[in-house]
Amino acid sequence: MTNEPLRTGPAGPDIPDEPRPTSDRSPGSARVAIEYCTQCRWLLRAGWVAQELLQTFRTRLGEVALVPGTGGVFRVWLDAGDGAVLLWDRASGDGFPEIPELKRRVRDAVAPDMALGHTEGAGRAGKSGDDGRDAGPGAVTV
């Protein structure tokens, strides 16, 4: 172990500045980077988002990284082998990501054939007029 100071990178995650080789990427090697504000203490939120993505996309993601930042930043980047793409930016007026919407965006890039189960149904509920709840046996629908 050396006494050298830790090197710090640019303000953003290392995805755009240090692209990884894309020629040998396998389907499970997509990389997600969640850049969060340490001053705002958003580590737990970033960790929760990472856990949700890892649980849903189990073998479809090769890495989910937590990237400390400052200045109120909360961004989610995805590199599926063709360069980093910004999936979510709190500063653009979107606020924090709703997990179902973020999962849809990741899915569309890394596994378009994958069904998201109840998460996907919740997103369609408002569009079809169905509120997504099961009326249960014996219920009368109008």
N, C-alpha and C positions, 0 to 999 in steps of 0.2 A: 504494500500500500504506500502511495506517495503522498507528499504534502502539497501537491499541486492544487491550486484552486479549481473548483468545478468550472467547466466551460459552459457558457450560456449561449443559446442560439438567438435568432431574431425574435421579434415580438410574437410571431405566429408559430404554429406547430411546424415541425421539420418536414412535413409532407411536401409543400410546394418547393422548398429550397433544396431538398435532398431527395430527388425522385429515386425510387427503387427500380431495379430491372423489371421489365414487364414481359420479356420473352419467355421466362420459365414459370410464370404464375399459374398455379393450379386453381380450381374453382373455390377452394377454401382458403385463399390467401389474400382476400380483400382486407384492407386496413382502414379502421375508423379511428380518428383522433378527436377527442373531446377536449376542447380548449376552454378552461374555466378560470374565473377570477379568484385568486387567493385572497385578495383584500376583502372581497365580499363573502368569503368563507363558503364557496359553492362546491367544495370538494365532495361533500356527501351527495349533492344533487348529480354531479358528474359521475360519481361512482354508481349511483342508482341507474342512470341512463345506460352506462356501460354494462351493468348486470342484466338489464332488460334486453339489450341487443345480443349479448352473449347467450342468454338463455333461449332466445327466439331463433337465432341463426347458428346455433351450436357449431356445426362443422363448415358453415359457409363463410365464416369470417376467420381470417388467420390471426388477427390482432385487433385489440381495442386498446388504445393508449389514452391516458389522462395527461394532458399538457397544461401545466400551470401557466397562468397569464395574470394580467392586471388590468385595471381600468374598466371593470364591469363586463368583461368579455365572457360570452358563452357561445361557442361555435362548435358545430359538428361537421367534420370533414370526412370524406370517403374517397379512398383510392382503390378502385377495383381493377387496377392494372393499366388504366389509360390516363393517368394523371389525377391529381387531387381535385375533388369537386366539393364546393361548399354546400352542404345539405341544409344547414340551419344557422342563423345568426340572430341572436337575441337583439342586437342593436338595430337590426333592420326594421324593427317594429313588430316582429312576430312574438316577442316575449320568449318565454321558455318553451321548448318543444313539448307538445302533447305526444306521449309515447306512441299511440296508434298511428299518428301521422308520420312520425319519424321512422317507425318500422316500415311503413308503406314505401317511404322514399328509399330506404336501404334495400328493401326487397326488390323494388323496381330495378335497381342497379345490379344487384348481385345474384338474385334468384327470382326472376320474373314469373317462373312457373310455380312458386311456392305459395300455398294458401296460408293466410294468417289467422285462420280460425275465427274465434269470437271477436278479436280485434278488428278484423276486416269487416265483419257484420255491423259493428258499431259505427263504422264510417259510412256505411251505405244506408243506415236506418233513416237518417233525415232526408235522404234523396228519394226513397221509395214510399215515404209516408208511414212506414212501420217504425214504431219507437224502439224496436229491438227487444222488448220484453215478451216473455212467454205468458200467454193469457192463462195457461193451465187447463186441466181437464174440466169440462162442464162450463167453461166460460163462453159467453155469448159475444160474438163480434158483430159489429154493425157496419 
